[in-house]
């Protein structure tokens, strides 16, 4: 795989919405981790599970 193929794959695979989605989710996880660390993993996993269900149905 050459660099141009990798670049084209990355452009097709990722969207700016993904950046905001995962960036926002990581900020939520960071905030929850400051309050109660075990809950951060549970809430973040639930958010990612919900996102995967939504993306899988479209």
CHARMM internal coordinates of N, CA and C (Angstrom, degrees):
IC EDIT
DIST 1 N 1 CA 1.4498
DIST 1 CA 1 C 1.5325
ANGL 1 N 1 CA 1 C 107.63
DIST 1 C 2 N 1.2922
ANGL 1 CA 1 C 2 N 115.62
DIHE 1 N 1 CA 1 C 2 N 124.33
DIST 2 N 2 CA 1.4627
ANGL 1 C 2 N 2 CA 119.52
DIHE 1 CA 1 C 2 N 2 CA 179.58
DIST 2 CA 2 C 1.5210
ANGL 2 N 2 CA 2 C 109.80
DIHE 1 C 2 N 2 CA 2 C -89.92
DIST 2 C 3 N 1.3116
ANGL 2 CA 2 C 3 N 115.71
DIHE 2 N 2 CA 2 C 3 N 170.61
DIST 3 N 3 CA 1.4685
ANGL 2 C 3 N 3 CA 120.88
DIHE 2 CA 2 C 3 N 3 CA -175.60
DIST 3 CA 3 C 1.5235
ANGL 3 N 3 CA 3 C 111.73
DIHE 2 C 3 N 3 CA 3 C -61.79
DIST 3 C 4 N 1.3253
ANGL 3 CA 3 C 4 N 117.82
DIHE 3 N 3 CA 3 C 4 N -39.30
DIST 4 N 4 CA 1.4659
ANGL 3 C 4 N 4 CA 119.28
DIHE 3 CA 3 C 4 N 4 CA -179.06
DIST 4 CA 4 C 1.5277
ANGL 4 N 4 CA 4 C 111.14
DIHE 3 C 4 N 4 CA 4 C -65.05
DIST 4 C 5 N 1.3341
ANGL 4 CA 4 C 5 N 117.23
DIHE 4 N 4 CA 4 C 5 N -36.36
DIST 5 N 5 CA 1.4653
ANGL 4 C 5 N 5 CA 119.79
DIHE 4 CA 4 C 5 N 5 CA 176.41
DIST 5 CA 5 C 1.5197
ANGL 5 N 5 CA 5 C 111.08
DIHE 4 C 5 N 5 CA 5 C -65.61
DIST 5 C 6 N 1.3254
ANGL 5 CA 5 C 6 N 116.06
DIHE 5 N 5 CA 5 C 6 N -40.66
DIST 6 N 6 CA 1.4595
ANGL 5 C 6 N 6 CA 120.47
DIHE 5 CA 5 C 6 N 6 CA 178.49
DIST 6 CA 6 C 1.5214
ANGL 6 N 6 CA 6 C 110.83
DIHE 5 C 6 N 6 CA 6 C -64.43
DIST 6 C 7 N 1.3147
ANGL 6 CA 6 C 7 N 116.48
DIHE 6 N 6 CA 6 C 7 N -41.99
DIST 7 N 7 CA 1.4661
ANGL 6 C 7 N 7 CA 120.87
DIHE 6 CA 6 C 7 N 7 CA 178.87
DIST 7 CA 7 C 1.5293
ANGL 7 N 7 CA 7 C 110.64
DIHE 6 C 7 N 7 CA 7 C -62.35
DIST 7 C 8 N 1.3238
ANGL 7 CA 7 C 8 N 117.00
DIHE 7 N 7 CA 7 C 8 N -45.79
DIST 8 N 8 CA 1.4646
ANGL 7 C 8 N 8 CA 120.43
DIHE 7 CA 7 C 8 N 8 CA 179.14
DIST 8 CA 8 C 1.5222
ANGL 8 N 8 CA 8 C 111.41
DIHE 7 C 8 N 8 CA 8 C -63.56
DIST 8 C 9 N 1.3301
ANGL 8 CA 8 C 9 N 117.07
DIHE 8 N 8 CA 8 C 9 N -38.49
DIST 9 N 9 CA 1.4571
ANGL 8 C 9 N 9 CA 120.17
DIHE 8 CA 8 C 9 N 9 CA 178.23
DIST 9 CA 9 C 1.5267
ANGL 9 N 9 CA 9 C 110.95
DIHE 8 C 9 N 9 CA 9 C -64.71
DIST 9 C 10 N 1.3433
ANGL 9 CA 9 C 10 N 116.89
DIHE 9 N 9 CA 9 C 10 N -43.04
DIST 10 N 10 CA 1.4624
ANGL 9 C 10 N 10 CA 120.25
DIHE 9 CA 9 C 10 N 10 CA 179.08
DIST 10 CA 10 C 1.5166
ANGL 10 N 10 CA 10 C 111.67
DIHE 9 C 10 N 10 CA 10 C -64.04
DIST 10 C 11 N 1.3228
ANGL 10 CA 10 C 11 N 116.86
DIHE 10 N 10 CA 10 C 11 N -40.28
DIST 11 N 11 CA 1.4658
ANGL 10 C 11 N 11 CA 120.02
DIHE 10 CA 10 C 11 N 11 CA 179.93
DIST 11 CA 11 C 1.5246
ANGL 11 N 11 CA 11 C 110.25
DIHE 10 C 11 N 11 CA 11 C -65.21
DIST 11 C 12 N 1.3349
ANGL 11 CA 11 C 12 N 117.38
DIHE 11 N 11 CA 11 C 12 N -40.38
DIST 12 N 12 CA 1.4627
ANGL 11 C 12 N 12 CA 120.00
DIHE 11 CA 11 C 12 N 12 CA 179.18
DIST 12 CA 12 C 1.5179
ANGL 12 N 12 CA 12 C 112.35
DIHE 11 C 12 N 12 CA 12 C -71.52
DIST 12 C 13 N 1.3134
ANGL 12 CA 12 C 13 N 117.30
DIHE 12 N 12 CA 12 C 13 N -33.80
DIST 13 N 13 CA 1.4532
ANGL 12 C 13 N 13 CA 121.40
DIHE 12 CA 12 C 13 N 13 CA -172.88
DIST 13 CA 13 C 1.5172
ANGL 13 N 13 CA 13 C 112.93
DIHE 12 C 13 N 13 CA 13 C -78.45
DIST 13 C 14 N 1.3269
ANGL 13 CA 13 C 14 N 117.40
DIHE 13 N 13 CA 13 C 14 N -45.00
DIST 14 N 14 CA 1.4556
ANGL 13 C 14 N 14 CA 120.84
DIHE 13 CA 13 C 14 N 14 CA -173.08
DIST 14 CA 14 C 1.5168
ANGL 14 N 14 CA 14 C 111.10
DIHE 13 C 14 N 14 CA 14 C -102.83
DIST 14 C 15 N 1.3077
ANGL 14 CA 14 C 15 N 114.69
DIHE 14 N 14 CA 14 C 15 N 146.96
DIST 15 N 15 CA 1.4534
ANGL 14 C 15 N 15 CA 122.61
DIHE 14 CA 14 C 15 N 15 CA 179.48
DIST 15 CA 15 C 1.5276
ANGL 15 N 15 CA 15 C 107.43
DIHE 14 C 15 N 15 CA 15 C -127.01
DIST 15 C 16 N 1.3162
ANGL 15 CA 15 C 16 N 117.31
DIHE 15 N 15 CA 15 C 16 N 158.94
DIST 16 N 16 CA 1.4629
ANGL 15 C 16 N 16 CA 119.75
DIHE 15 CA 15 C 16 N 16 CA 179.54
DIST 16 CA 16 C 1.5324
ANGL 16 N 16 CA 16 C 110.48
DIHE 15 C 16 N 16 CA 16 C -63.27
DIST 16 C 17 N 1.3220
ANGL 16 CA 16 C 17 N 116.92
DIHE 16 N 16 CA 16 C 17 N -27.18
DIST 17 N 17 CA 1.4677
ANGL 16 C 17 N 17 CA 119.26
DIHE 16 CA 16 C 17 N 17 CA 176.78
DIST 17 CA 17 C 1.5235
ANGL 17 N 17 CA 17 C 111.15
DIHE 16 C 17 N 17 CA 17 C -64.67
DIST 17 C 18 N 1.3267
ANGL 17 CA 17 C 18 N 116.71
DIHE 17 N 17 CA 17 C 18 N -33.70
DIST 18 N 18 CA 1.4650
ANGL 17 C 18 N 18 CA 120.13
DIHE 17 CA 17 C 18 N 18 CA 176.89
DIST 18 CA 18 C 1.5191
ANGL 18 N 18 CA 18 C 111.08
DIHE 17 C 18 N 18 CA 18 C -64.08
DIST 18 C 19 N 1.3243
ANGL 18 CA 18 C 19 N 116.32
DIHE 18 N 18 CA 18 C 19 N -40.16
DIST 19 N 19 CA 1.4622
ANGL 18 C 19 N 19 CA 120.18
DIHE 18 CA 18 C 19 N 19 CA -180.00
DIST 19 CA 19 C 1.5211
ANGL 19 N 19 CA 19 C 110.11
DIHE 18 C 19 N 19 CA 19 C -62.58
DIST 19 C 20 N 1.3236
ANGL 19 CA 19 C 20 N 117.21
DIHE 19 N 19 CA 19 C 20 N -47.07
DIST 20 N 20 CA 1.4599
ANGL 19 C 20 N 20 CA 120.23
DIHE 19 CA 19 C 20 N 20 CA 179.62
DIST 20 CA 20 C 1.5260
ANGL 20 N 20 CA 20 C 111.46
DIHE 19 C 20 N 20 CA 20 C -67.24
DIST 20 C 21 N 1.3150
ANGL 20 CA 20 C 21 N 116.65
DIHE 20 N 20 CA 20 C 21 N -38.32
DIST 21 N 21 CA 1.4638
ANGL 20 C 21 N 21 CA 120.50
DIHE 20 CA 20 C 21 N 21 CA -179.26
DIST 21 CA 21 C 1.5243
ANGL 21 N 21 CA 21 C 111.29
DIHE 20 C 21 N 21 CA 21 C -64.09
DIST 21 C 22 N 1.3172
ANGL 21 CA 21 C 22 N 117.25
DIHE 21 N 21 CA 21 C 22 N -51.71
DIST 22 N 22 CA 1.4603
ANGL 21 C 22 N 22 CA 120.04
DIHE 21 CA 21 C 22 N 22 CA -177.64
DIST 22 CA 22 C 1.5172
ANGL 22 N 22 CA 22 C 112.00
DIHE 21 C 22 N 22 CA 22 C -74.52
DIST 22 C 23 N 1.3343
ANGL 22 CA 22 C 23 N 116.83
DIHE 22 N 22 CA 22 C 23 N -31.14
DIST 23 N 23 CA 1.4639
ANGL 22 C 23 N 23 CA 119.36
DIHE 22 CA 22 C 23 N 23 CA 174.89
DIST 23 CA 23 C 1.5161
ANGL 23 N 23 CA 23 C 111.57
DIHE 22 C 23 N 23 CA 23 C -66.11
DIST 23 C 24 N 1.3240
ANGL 23 CA 23 C 24 N 116.30
DIHE 23 N 23 CA 23 C 24 N -43.93
DIST 24 N 24 CA 1.4621
ANGL 23 C 24 N 24 CA 120.06
DIHE 23 CA 23 C 24 N 24 CA 177.84
DIST 24 CA 24 C 1.5127
ANGL 24 N 24 CA 24 C 112.47
DIHE 23 C 24 N 24 CA 24 C -66.16
DIST 24 C 25 N 1.3217
ANGL 24 CA 24 C 25 N 116.14
DIHE 24 N 24 CA 24 C 25 N -38.85
DIST 25 N 25 CA 1.4620
ANGL 24 C 25 N 25 CA 119.65
DIHE 24 CA 24 C 25 N 25 CA 177.92
DIST 25 CA 25 C 1.5232
ANGL 25 N 25 CA 25 C 111.10
DIHE 24 C 25 N 25 CA 25 C -64.80
DIST 25 C 26 N 1.3204
ANGL 25 CA 25 C 26 N 116.77
DIHE 25 N 25 CA 25 C 26 N -38.45
DIST 26 N 26 CA 1.4669
ANGL 25 C 26 N 26 CA 118.58
DIHE 25 CA 25 C 26 N 26 CA 178.26
DIST 26 CA 26 C 1.5218
ANGL 26 N 26 CA 26 C 111.38
DIHE 25 C 26 N 26 CA 26 C -67.94
DIST 26 C 27 N 1.3279
ANGL 26 CA 26 C 27 N 117.96
DIHE 26 N 26 CA 26 C 27 N -34.26
DIST 27 N 27 CA 1.4677
ANGL 26 C 27 N 27 CA 119.92
DIHE 26 CA 26 C 27 N 27 CA 176.26
DIST 27 CA 27 C 1.5266
ANGL 27 N 27 CA 27 C 111.16
DIHE 26 C 27 N 27 CA 27 C -68.05
DIST 27 C 28 N 1.3259
ANGL 27 CA 27 C 28 N 116.90
DIHE 27 N 27 CA 27 C 28 N -38.06
DIST 28 N 28 CA 1.4645
ANGL 27 C 28 N 28 CA 120.19
DIHE 27 CA 27 C 28 N 28 CA 175.55
DIST 28 CA 28 C 1.5268
ANGL 28 N 28 CA 28 C 109.91
DIHE 27 C 28 N 28 CA 28 C -62.69
DIST 28 C 29 N 1.3240
ANGL 28 CA 28 C 29 N 116.06
DIHE 28 N 28 CA 28 C 29 N -44.21
DIST 29 N 29 CA 1.4696
ANGL 28 C 29 N 29 CA 120.12
DIHE 28 CA 28 C 29 N 29 CA 179.59
DIST 29 CA 29 C 1.5253
ANGL 29 N 29 CA 29 C 111.18
DIHE 28 C 29 N 29 CA 29 C -62.45
DIST 29 C 30 N 1.3050
ANGL 29 CA 29 C 30 N 116.88
DIHE 29 N 29 CA 29 C 30 N -39.93
DIST 30 N 30 CA 1.4664
ANGL 29 C 30 N 30 CA 121.03
DIHE 29 CA 29 C 30 N 30 CA 179.49
DIST 30 CA 30 C 1.5253
ANGL 30 N 30 CA 30 C 110.80
DIHE 29 C 30 N 30 CA 30 C -64.06
DIST 30 C 31 N 1.3285
ANGL 30 CA 30 C 31 N 116.56
DIHE 30 N 30 CA 30 C 31 N -43.65
DIST 31 N 31 CA 1.4612
ANGL 30 C 31 N 31 CA 120.26
DIHE 30 CA 30 C 31 N 31 CA 178.70
DIST 31 CA 31 C 1.5164
ANGL 31 N 31 CA 31 C 112.62
DIHE 30 C 31 N 31 CA 31 C -65.10
DIST 31 C 32 N 1.3226
ANGL 31 CA 31 C 32 N 116.46
DIHE 31 N 31 CA 31 C 32 N -42.95
DIST 32 N 32 CA 1.4622
ANGL 31 C 32 N 32 CA 119.86
DIHE 31 CA 31 C 32 N 32 CA 179.24
DIST 32 CA 32 C 1.5237
ANGL 32 N 32 CA 32 C 110.25
DIHE 31 C 32 N 32 CA 32 C -67.93
DIST 32 C 33 N 1.3338
ANGL 32 CA 32 C 33 N 117.47
DIHE 32 N 32 CA 32 C 33 N -35.16
DIST 33 N 33 CA 1.4623
ANGL 32 C 33 N 33 CA 120.97
DIHE 32 CA 32 C 33 N 33 CA 178.64
DIST 33 CA 33 C 1.5260
ANGL 33 N 33 CA 33 C 111.01
DIHE 32 C 33 N 33 CA 33 C -62.74
DIST 33 C 34 N 1.3196
ANGL 33 CA 33 C 34 N 116.84
DIHE 33 N 33 CA 33 C 34 N -33.81
DIST 34 N 34 CA 1.4684
ANGL 33 C 34 N 34 CA 119.80
DIHE 33 CA 33 C 34 N 34 CA 177.16
DIST 34 CA 34 C 1.5233
ANGL 34 N 34 CA 34 C 111.79
DIHE 33 C 34 N 34 CA 34 C -67.29
DIST 34 C 35 N 1.3235
ANGL 34 CA 34 C 35 N 116.81
DIHE 34 N 34 CA 34 C 35 N -30.01
DIST 35 N 35 CA 1.4612
ANGL 34 C 35 N 35 CA 120.74
DIHE 34 CA 34 C 35 N 35 CA -179.04
DIST 35 CA 35 C 1.5300
ANGL 35 N 35 CA 35 C 110.67
DIHE 34 C 35 N 35 CA 35 C -84.24
DIST 35 C 36 N 1.3335
ANGL 35 CA 35 C 36 N 116.24
DIHE 35 N 35 CA 35 C 36 N -53.25
DIST 36 N 36 CA 1.4687
ANGL 35 C 36 N 36 CA 120.90
DIHE 35 CA 35 C 36 N 36 CA -177.67
DIST 36 CA 36 C 1.5288
ANGL 36 N 36 CA 36 C 108.22
DIHE 35 C 36 N 36 CA 36 C -151.18
DIST 36 C 37 N 1.3247
ANGL 36 CA 36 C 37 N 118.58
DIHE 36 N 36 CA 36 C 37 N 102.03
DIST 37 N 37 CA 1.4695
ANGL 36 C 37 N 37 CA 121.69
DIHE 36 CA 36 C 37 N 37 CA -171.29
DIST 37 CA 37 C 1.5303
ANGL 37 N 37 CA 37 C 116.49
DIHE 36 C 37 N 37 CA 37 C -54.25
DIST 37 C 38 N 1.3384
ANGL 37 CA 37 C 38 N 121.10
DIHE 37 N 37 CA 37 C 38 N -44.47
DIST 38 N 38 CA 1.4678
ANGL 37 C 38 N 38 CA 117.63
DIHE 37 CA 37 C 38 N 38 CA -179.46
DIST 38 CA 38 C 1.5317
ANGL 38 N 38 CA 38 C 113.59
DIHE 37 C 38 N 38 CA 38 C -63.43
DIST 38 C 39 N 1.3140
ANGL 38 CA 38 C 39 N 116.78
DIHE 38 N 38 CA 38 C 39 N -30.07
DIST 39 N 39 CA 1.4617
ANGL 38 C 39 N 39 CA 119.27
DIHE 38 CA 38 C 39 N 39 CA -179.37
DIST 39 CA 39 C 1.5214
ANGL 39 N 39 CA 39 C 111.90
DIHE 38 C 39 N 39 CA 39 C -69.29
DIST 39 C 40 N 1.3237
ANGL 39 CA 39 C 40 N 117.34
DIHE 39 N 39 CA 39 C 40 N -25.66
DIST 40 N 40 CA 1.4628
ANGL 39 C 40 N 40 CA 119.96
DIHE 39 CA 39 C 40 N 40 CA -179.48
DIST 40 CA 40 C 1.5227
ANGL 40 N 40 CA 40 C 110.96
DIHE 39 C 40 N 40 CA 40 C -61.87
DIST 40 C 41 N 1.3231
ANGL 40 CA 40 C 41 N 117.15
DIHE 40 N 40 CA 40 C 41 N -41.73
DIST 41 N 41 CA 1.4617
ANGL 40 C 41 N 41 CA 120.19
DIHE 40 CA 40 C 41 N 41 CA -179.87
DIST 41 CA 41 C 1.5289
ANGL 41 N 41 CA 41 C 111.06
DIHE 40 C 41 N 41 CA 41 C -69.59
DIST 41 C 42 N 1.3073
ANGL 41 CA 41 C 42 N 116.87
DIHE 41 N 41 CA 41 C 42 N -37.07
DIST 42 N 42 CA 1.4640
ANGL 41 C 42 N 42 CA 120.87
DIHE 41 CA 41 C 42 N 42 CA -179.80
DIST 42 CA 42 C 1.5191
ANGL 42 N 42 CA 42 C 110.55
DIHE 41 C 42 N 42 CA 42 C -67.96
DIST 42 C 43 N 1.3155
ANGL 42 CA 42 C 43 N 116.83
DIHE 42 N 42 CA 42 C 43 N -47.76
DIST 43 N 43 CA 1.4649
ANGL 42 C 43 N 43 CA 120.82
DIHE 42 CA 42 C 43 N 43 CA -177.59
DIST 43 CA 43 C 1.5236
ANGL 43 N 43 CA 43 C 110.75
DIHE 42 C 43 N 43 CA 43 C -67.48
DIST 43 C 44 N 1.3270
ANGL 43 CA 43 C 44 N 116.95
DIHE 43 N 43 CA 43 C 44 N -42.96
DIST 44 N 44 CA 1.4628
ANGL 43 C 44 N 44 CA 119.70
DIHE 43 CA 43 C 44 N 44 CA 179.04
DIST 44 CA 44 C 1.5257
ANGL 44 N 44 CA 44 C 110.87
DIHE 43 C 44 N 44 CA 44 C -63.54
DIST 44 C 45 N 1.3063
ANGL 44 CA 44 C 45 N 117.63
DIHE 44 N 44 CA 44 C 45 N -42.19
DIST 45 N 45 CA 1.4608
ANGL 44 C 45 N 45 CA 120.45
DIHE 44 CA 44 C 45 N 45 CA 176.86
DIST 45 CA 45 C 1.5146
ANGL 45 N 45 CA 45 C 112.26
DIHE 44 C 45 N 45 CA 45 C -62.84
DIST 45 C 46 N 1.3242
ANGL 45 CA 45 C 46 N 116.75
DIHE 45 N 45 CA 45 C 46 N -38.99
DIST 46 N 46 CA 1.4642
ANGL 45 C 46 N 46 CA 120.16
DIHE 45 CA 45 C 46 N 46 CA 178.12
DIST 46 CA 46 C 1.5226
ANGL 46 N 46 CA 46 C 111.15
DIHE 45 C 46 N 46 CA 46 C -65.92
DIST 46 C 47 N 1.3240
ANGL 46 CA 46 C 47 N 116.80
DIHE 46 N 46 CA 46 C 47 N -39.40
DIST 47 N 47 CA 1.4666
ANGL 46 C 47 N 47 CA 119.99
DIHE 46 CA 46 C 47 N 47 CA 178.40
DIST 47 CA 47 C 1.5262
ANGL 47 N 47 CA 47 C 110.39
DIHE 46 C 47 N 47 CA 47 C -64.69
DIST 47 C 48 N 1.3333
ANGL 47 CA 47 C 48 N 116.98
DIHE 47 N 47 CA 47 C 48 N -45.87
DIST 48 N 48 CA 1.4591
ANGL 47 C 48 N 48 CA 119.51
DIHE 47 CA 47 C 48 N 48 CA 179.48
DIST 48 CA 48 C 1.5288
ANGL 48 N 48 CA 48 C 111.49
DIHE 47 C 48 N 48 CA 48 C -65.68
DIST 48 C 49 N 1.3115
ANGL 48 CA 48 C 49 N 117.75
DIHE 48 N 48 CA 48 C 49 N -35.64
DIST 49 N 49 CA 1.4628
ANGL 48 C 49 N 49 CA 120.96
DIHE 48 CA 48 C 49 N 49 CA 176.44
DIST 49 CA 49 C 1.5239
ANGL 49 N 49 CA 49 C 110.37
DIHE 48 C 49 N 49 CA 49 C -63.90
DIST 49 C 50 N 1.3311
ANGL 49 CA 49 C 50 N 116.65
DIHE 49 N 49 CA 49 C 50 N -43.91
DIST 50 N 50 CA 1.4658
ANGL 49 C 50 N 50 CA 121.03
DIHE 49 CA 49 C 50 N 50 CA 178.92
DIST 50 CA 50 C 1.5308
ANGL 50 N 50 CA 50 C 110.93
DIHE 49 C 50 N 50 CA 50 C -63.54
DIST 50 C 51 N 1.3283
ANGL 50 CA 50 C 51 N 116.67
DIHE 50 N 50 CA 50 C 51 N -41.86
DIST 51 N 51 CA 1.4616
ANGL 50 C 51 N 51 CA 120.18
DIHE 50 CA 50 C 51 N 51 CA 178.57
DIST 51 CA 51 C 1.5251
ANGL 51 N 51 CA 51 C 110.48
DIHE 50 C 51 N 51 CA 51 C -63.09
DIST 51 C 52 N 1.3220
ANGL 51 CA 51 C 52 N 117.48
DIHE 51 N 51 CA 51 C 52 N -40.79
DIST 52 N 52 CA 1.4634
ANGL 51 C 52 N 52 CA 119.71
DIHE 51 CA 51 C 52 N 52 CA -179.71
DIST 52 CA 52 C 1.5185
ANGL 52 N 52 CA 52 C 111.58
DIHE 51 C 52 N 52 CA 52 C -66.85
DIST 52 C 53 N 1.3236
ANGL 52 CA 52 C 53 N 117.43
DIHE 52 N 52 CA 52 C 53 N -33.56
DIST 53 N 53 CA 1.4690
ANGL 52 C 53 N 53 CA 119.99
DIHE 52 CA 52 C 53 N 53 CA 177.09
DIST 53 CA 53 C 1.5281
ANGL 53 N 53 CA 53 C 110.09
DIHE 52 C 53 N 53 CA 53 C -68.20
DIST 53 C 54 N 1.3252
ANGL 53 CA 53 C 54 N 116.45
DIHE 53 N 53 CA 53 C 54 N -42.65
DIST 54 N 54 CA 1.4661
ANGL 53 C 54 N 54 CA 119.94
DIHE 53 CA 53 C 54 N 54 CA 179.62
DIST 54 CA 54 C 1.5275
ANGL 54 N 54 CA 54 C 110.42
DIHE 53 C 54 N 54 CA 54 C -64.08
DIST 54 C 55 N 1.3253
ANGL 54 CA 54 C 55 N 117.29
DIHE 54 N 54 CA 54 C 55 N -46.38
DIST 55 N 55 CA 1.4632
ANGL 54 C 55 N 55 CA 120.46
DIHE 54 CA 54 C 55 N 55 CA -177.14
DIST 55 CA 55 C 1.5224
ANGL 55 N 55 CA 55 C 111.42
DIHE 54 C 55 N 55 CA 55 C -70.47
DIST 55 C 56 N 1.3167
ANGL 55 CA 55 C 56 N 117.67
DIHE 55 N 55 CA 55 C 56 N -26.81
DIST 56 N 56 CA 1.4498
ANGL 55 C 56 N 56 CA 120.04
DIHE 55 CA 55 C 56 N 56 CA -179.71
DIST 56 CA 56 C 1.5137
ANGL 56 N 56 CA 56 C 113.34
DIHE 55 C 56 N 56 CA 56 C -75.24
DIST 56 C 57 N 1.3238
ANGL 56 CA 56 C 57 N 117.66
DIHE 56 N 56 CA 56 C 57 N -22.62
DIST 57 N 57 CA 1.4595
ANGL 56 C 57 N 57 CA 120.30
DIHE 56 CA 56 C 57 N 57 CA -177.71
DIST 57 CA 57 C 1.5163
ANGL 57 N 57 CA 57 C 112.80
DIHE 56 C 57 N 57 CA 57 C -90.02
DIST 57 C 58 N 1.3192
ANGL 57 CA 57 C 58 N 118.01
DIHE 57 N 57 CA 57 C 58 N -12.48
DIST 58 N 58 CA 1.4727
ANGL 57 C 58 N 58 CA 119.66
DIHE 57 CA 57 C 58 N 58 CA -178.86
DIST 58 CA 58 C 1.4954
ANGL 58 N 58 CA 58 C 111.69
DIHE 57 C 58 N 58 CA 58 C -95.89
END
COOR INIT
IC SEED 1 N 1 CA 1 C
IC BUILD
